[in-house]
């Protein structure tokens, strides 16, 4: 049985070409994420991007944003996100990988937060890579759960969006992914004390 998925970590050059050419898979998600952020925070803004440098943070840098990435385990050291003089913190596709995202979100010391998380889909289990301890989802949220998490951590959501993530793969679930939103994006500001 054959199948291929468009994924940023795959070495399949054809899948990467299709993803970029037709804007499906990660490239479509990156474009939507960047457009969501640019609506209210155009470059050149200073960003603290949670997580190691990745394709999306590189795209943001190429567009003129000044991007600083975090290093280390945010679950064990949430203080990494404190004391950064930035216009916003970005948390794109990282909070679901943390065991305790509340501690990190609460520790952020910036006026604005942009975050995307995968939504919990009834037809798909949470992502789990047994070979890579950093590539596991401990949380896939329903919208209300993520909203409550941000509000409890002292953030006020001012804007939301959702989008799907089509993949090139045969089967019933890929068809459902064409129509079902899989990513949830929010822009939030720090609650006044």
Secondary structure, 3 states (H helix, E strand, C coil): CCCCCCCCCCCCHHHHHHHHHHCCCHHHHHHHHHHHHHCCCCCCCEEEECCCCCHHHHHHHHCCCEEEECCCCCCCCHHHHCCCCCCEEEEECCHHHCCCHHHHHHHCCCCEEEEEEEECCCCCCCCECCCCCCCECCCCECHHHHHHHHHHCCEEEEEEEEECCCCCCCCHHHHHHHHCCCEEEEEEEECCC
